[in-house]
Structures are given as structure tokens and as C-alpha cells.
Amino acid sequence: MIYAAIAATLFFLDMGIKNLIEQKLPEGTERPLGNGLFLLRKHHNKGAFLNMGEKKSGFVAVLSIALTLAMTVLFLVTFSCKGSRLLKTGLALLLGGAYSNTYDRMRRHYVVDYVSFPVKNKTIRNIVFNISDFCIMIGALLMVLGSAKSAP
């Protein structure tokens, strides 16, 4: 049950932040955050990661739904297994992020991204993330580690 709570908490946390960003932060505004470790800014991502598939947002939305459903089934199957806490934690993080971004794609027709890094490299500085993106990446890594750990 804790794993479902992790996914739900992540979903509601990220959706709350996205709603605040949409309401309070004007497009094009850039604010330092966390003593300058991050930049807060609003970006509407109509594609997948790095706006890939931006011109095929319908396809990206369908793919997002399909992958989220597949991960949900995997989560439900894994949930009934004993052990594999690392795998379950990874799945919970990945699912919370996937549900948040998929919900955005279905409701808004874009994903709200809001944090980037203030580095000198302009290409990296222009990439904008949200909490769900980080949780999807961390969750995928934990899933791989959890699967490798439980492999015979």
C-alpha cells in the first residue's frame, strides 16, 4: 500500500505545483530558486522529452496512455510479489510521474514544465523539467537496479 501512496503523493504534489505555475508565473519569466541552484520558469511541452514529437501530440498522448497503462499492469503484478522493494519503489516513482504528465497531456494538451538548471551551456540551460520527469528517471533507474538485484 505504501507504494500506491508514493505514486499518489507524487501525482498530487506535481499537479499542485503545475497549477501554481500556470496561475502565478507569467510565460517567459525566469526566477532563481534554491539559492540559485535551479531556475523557475514556465514551459508548455506539447511533445515528449525535449519536445520530441511536438507536431504529433496526438500520437504522443496515445503512446503516453499506453505506456502508463502497461506500467500500471506491471506495478499491479509486482505489487503482489514478496520482496523487490527497490523495484516497487522505482515503479511507484515512475507511475506517479507518468500519471501526472499523462494527465496533463489529456487535460491541457501539453505538459507543464517549470524547473531548469542555471548552467553556462545554453542547450542544457534551455531544458525545462518538472518533478515528474525527475521521478520517472529515478524510478526507471531503481527498476533496473531492483530487477538486476532480484535476477537469479
LINGI-V230443 format. One record per backbone hydrogen bond with DSSP energy under -1.0 kcal/mol. NH is the residue of the N-H (numbers start at 1). CO is the residue of the C=O. If there is no record, write none. Layout:
nh:NH co:CO
nh:NH co:CO
//
This chain:
nh:5 co:1
nh:6 co:2
nh:7 co:3
nh:8 co:4
nh:9 co:5
nh:10 co:6
nh:11 co:7
nh:12 co:8
nh:13 co:9
nh:14 co:10
nh:15 co:11
nh:16 co:12
nh:17 co:13
nh:18 co:14
nh:19 co:15
nh:20 co:16
nh:21 co:17
nh:22 co:18
nh:23 co:19
nh:24 co:20
nh:25 co:21
nh:29 co:26
nh:31 co:40
nh:33 co:38
nh:37 co:34
nh:38 co:33
nh:39 co:116
nh:40 co:31
nh:41 co:114
nh:43 co:113
nh:45 co:111
nh:48 co:52
nh:51 co:48
nh:52 co:49
nh:54 co:51
nh:56 co:53
nh:60 co:56
nh:61 co:57
nh:62 co:58
nh:63 co:59
nh:64 co:60
nh:65 co:61
nh:66 co:62
nh:67 co:63
nh:68 co:64
nh:69 co:65
nh:70 co:66
nh:71 co:67
nh:72 co:68
nh:73 co:69
nh:74 co:70
nh:75 co:71
nh:76 co:72
nh:77 co:73
nh:78 co:74
nh:79 co:75
nh:81 co:78
nh:88 co:84
nh:89 co:85
nh:90 co:86
nh:91 co:87
nh:92 co:88
nh:93 co:89
nh:94 co:90
nh:95 co:91
nh:96 co:92
nh:97 co:93
nh:98 co:94
nh:99 co:95
nh:100 co:96
nh:101 co:97
nh:102 co:98
nh:103 co:99
nh:104 co:100
nh:105 co:101
nh:106 co:102
nh:107 co:103
nh:108 co:104
nh:109 co:104
nh:111 co:45
nh:113 co:43
nh:114 co:129
nh:115 co:129
nh:116 co:39
nh:119 co:117
nh:125 co:121
nh:126 co:122
nh:127 co:124
nh:129 co:115
nh:134 co:130
nh:135 co:131
nh:136 co:132
nh:137 co:133
nh:138 co:134
nh:139 co:135
nh:140 co:136
nh:141 co:137
nh:142 co:138
nh:143 co:139
nh:144 co:140
nh:145 co:141
nh:146 co:142
nh:147 co:143
nh:148 co:144
nh:149 co:145
nh:150 co:146
//
